[in-house]
Amino acid sequence: KKKGLKASLGTFALLHDFDQSTSWEKWLERASMDVAIKSNSLVIPDPNVRVEAVKNNQGIALNDALVSAELTAKKLIPISSVCLEEFGYFLIHSPSKLKSEAFEVFRSWILREAATYRADDQ
Protein backbone atom coordinates (compact mmCIF):
# COMPACT_ATOMS: atom_id res chain seq x y z
CA LYS A 1 0.00 0.00 0.00
CA LYS A 2 1.32 3.42 -0.95
CA LYS A 3 1.56 6.14 1.69
CA GLY A 4 1.29 9.82 1.00
CA LEU A 5 4.21 12.17 1.54
CA LYS A 6 2.90 13.47 4.86
CA ALA A 7 2.44 9.96 6.30
CA SER A 8 5.84 8.85 5.00
CA LEU A 9 7.77 11.79 6.43
CA GLY A 10 6.96 10.72 9.97
CA THR A 11 8.61 7.35 9.40
CA PHE A 12 11.99 8.49 8.08
CA ALA A 13 14.96 10.00 9.88
CA LEU A 14 15.31 13.61 8.74
CA LEU A 15 18.97 14.36 8.11
CA HIS A 16 20.28 17.74 9.31
CA ASP A 17 23.52 19.60 8.68
CA PHE A 18 23.92 20.86 12.27
CA ASP A 19 22.24 20.43 15.66
CA GLN A 20 20.16 23.59 15.82
CA SER A 21 19.16 23.55 12.16
CA THR A 22 15.62 24.78 11.55
CA SER A 23 15.59 23.86 7.88
CA TRP A 24 13.20 20.91 8.25
CA GLU A 25 10.79 22.93 10.38
CA LYS A 26 10.82 25.71 7.78
CA TRP A 27 10.38 23.23 4.93
CA LEU A 28 7.45 21.51 6.65
CA GLU A 29 5.83 24.88 7.29
CA ARG A 30 6.32 25.99 3.68
CA ALA A 31 4.95 22.63 2.49
CA SER A 32 1.93 23.10 4.81
CA MET A 33 2.61 19.81 6.57
CA ASP A 34 2.01 19.31 10.24
CA VAL A 35 4.49 16.49 10.86
CA ALA A 36 6.36 15.85 14.10
CA ILE A 37 10.09 15.55 13.60
CA LYS A 38 11.34 12.23 14.91
CA SER A 39 13.74 12.29 17.80
CA ASN A 40 16.08 9.92 15.96
CA SER A 41 16.92 12.46 13.28
CA LEU A 42 20.59 12.44 12.33
CA VAL A 43 23.04 15.33 12.17
CA ILE A 44 25.53 14.83 9.35
CA PRO A 45 27.57 18.01 8.81
CA ASP A 46 29.35 16.88 5.62
CA PRO A 47 27.00 17.29 2.62
CA ASN A 48 28.70 14.48 0.70
CA VAL A 49 28.25 12.06 3.59
CA ARG A 50 24.64 13.22 3.97
CA VAL A 51 23.96 12.44 0.29
CA GLU A 52 25.50 9.00 0.70
CA ALA A 53 23.34 8.41 3.78
CA VAL A 54 20.25 9.17 1.70
CA LYS A 55 21.44 6.81 -1.05
CA ASN A 56 21.88 4.12 1.63
CA ASN A 57 18.31 4.58 2.92
CA GLN A 58 19.39 6.07 6.24
CA GLY A 59 17.00 9.00 5.98
CA ILE A 60 15.94 11.91 3.81
CA ALA A 61 17.64 15.25 3.44
CA LEU A 62 17.11 18.74 2.11
CA ASN A 63 19.65 19.29 -0.65
CA ASP A 64 20.51 21.90 -3.22
CA ALA A 65 21.77 21.97 -6.78
CA LEU A 66 24.94 20.11 -5.81
CA VAL A 67 22.94 16.89 -6.15
CA SER A 68 21.74 17.64 -9.71
CA ALA A 69 23.94 14.87 -11.18
CA GLU A 70 22.43 12.33 -8.77
CA LEU A 71 18.94 13.55 -9.66
CA THR A 72 19.64 13.31 -13.40
CA ALA A 73 21.06 9.80 -12.95
CA LYS A 74 17.99 8.85 -10.85
CA LYS A 75 20.26 7.95 -7.90
CA LEU A 76 18.16 10.40 -5.87
CA ILE A 77 14.51 11.30 -6.33
CA PRO A 78 12.97 14.61 -5.25
CA ILE A 79 10.02 14.13 -2.93
CA SER A 80 8.58 17.60 -3.48
CA SER A 81 9.03 20.80 -5.45
CA VAL A 82 8.93 22.90 -2.25
CA CYS A 83 12.19 24.88 -1.94
CA LEU A 84 13.85 26.98 0.73
CA GLU A 85 15.36 29.81 -1.27
CA GLU A 86 16.79 31.53 1.82
CA PHE A 87 19.21 28.68 2.49
CA GLY A 88 22.42 28.43 0.53
CA TYR A 89 26.08 29.19 0.46
CA PHE A 90 27.92 32.27 1.59
CA LEU A 91 31.30 33.54 0.44
CA ILE A 92 33.09 34.51 3.63
CA HIS A 93 36.50 36.13 3.67
CA SER A 94 38.72 38.40 5.69
CA PRO A 95 38.73 42.09 4.72
CA SER A 96 42.38 41.81 3.68
CA LYS A 97 41.42 39.43 0.84
CA LEU A 98 39.63 42.26 -0.96
CA LYS A 99 43.08 43.59 -1.94
CA SER A 100 44.09 40.29 -3.54
CA GLU A 101 43.78 40.05 -7.32
CA ALA A 102 43.55 36.25 -7.11
CA PHE A 103 40.70 36.51 -4.65
CA GLU A 104 38.88 39.04 -6.84
CA VAL A 105 39.21 36.71 -9.86
CA PHE A 106 37.79 33.83 -7.81
CA ARG A 107 35.02 35.99 -6.30
CA SER A 108 33.95 37.28 -9.72
CA TRP A 109 33.95 33.77 -11.15
CA ILE A 110 31.92 32.20 -8.34
CA LEU A 111 29.35 35.01 -8.44
CA ARG A 112 28.99 34.62 -12.24
CA GLU A 113 28.52 30.86 -11.82
CA ALA A 114 25.87 31.38 -9.16
CA ALA A 115 24.04 33.92 -11.34
CA THR A 116 24.18 31.56 -14.33
CA TYR A 117 22.78 28.71 -12.26
CA ARG A 118 19.96 30.88 -10.91
CA ALA A 119 19.12 32.05 -14.45
CA ASP A 120 19.08 28.43 -15.71
CA ASP A 121 16.86 27.40 -12.80
CA GLN A 122 14.18 30.00 -13.53
N, C-alpha and C positions, 0 to 999 in steps of 0.2 A: 504494500500500500504506500502510495506517495504521500509525503507530508508537504505542507506549505512551508514557505521560507520562515515565517514567524515561528511555527512549531519546531522547525529544524534548528533554528538558532539557539534555542534553549538547551539543546543536546550536545552542542559542540563546545570545545574549549576555544575561547576568543583569545587570539594571540596579540599581545601588546608589545610596544617598543620600549616602554619604561614603566615603572611602578605606578606613578600617579597620572598616567595617560588618561585623558578623557575622550579620546577619539571614538571609542566604541559607543559611549553614551551619546556623543554628538551625532554619530551616524544613525543610531537607533531613533533618536529624536527626529532627525531629518527624514528618515524613512517612515516616520509615524508608526513605529513599532514599540509596543510596551512589553519588553522582554527583560527578564531579570538576568543580569550577568552572572554566570556561574562562578563560584568561589575557586574553582580549579583552573581558572584562566592562567595562561602562561605568559611570562615576560621574557621576550627574546630580543635583546637590544640589536643584534646584528641582522640587518634586513635580508642578507643572503641566507643566513641560517633560518630565519623566519619563513622564507619562501620554501626552503627544503622541508621544514616542518609541515607546511601545508601540503606539499607534494606527498609526504609520508603519512597523511591522514591524522596528524596530531592536533589539528585545529583549523580554524579559519582566520584570515588576517585581512586587514585593510592595507592595500598596496597602491602604488602609483605606477606611472608609466615605465618604471624600470622593469616591470614584469611583462612588457608588451610582447617580447619574444616568446615567453612561456604561454601567453594567451593565444598568440598566432599559431603556435605549435600544438595547441589544445592540451598542454601539460597542466594548465590552470584554467579554471572556468569562472567567469564573473557570476556572482550570485545576484547582482542588482546593478542598476545604472545609477544609483544614488552615489553622489560624490561629495567629498569634503574639500572644497576649493581652498579653504583657509589653511590647510596643512600642506607642508612642502619642505623645500630645502632653502637654506639661507647661506649666503656667502659672507662669512665672518672673517675679519682680518684686523691686524693692528693698524693704527693710523700711519705708521711709518711705511707700510707697504704701498700706500698711495703714491709714493715717490719712485717706486720701482717700475721701470718700463716693462719688465717681464710680467709683473703682476698685472699691469694695465692691459697687456696683450691677452693674458688669460681671462681677466675679468670681462673684457669686451667680447671675447669668444664665447664664454659660458652664458652671458646675457643674450647674445644673438641666438645661441642654440635653444635657450629656454623660450625665447620669443617665437622662434620657428616652430618649436613643438606646440606651443599654445595655439599658434595660427593653424597648424595642421589638425589640431584636435577640435577646432570649432566647427 
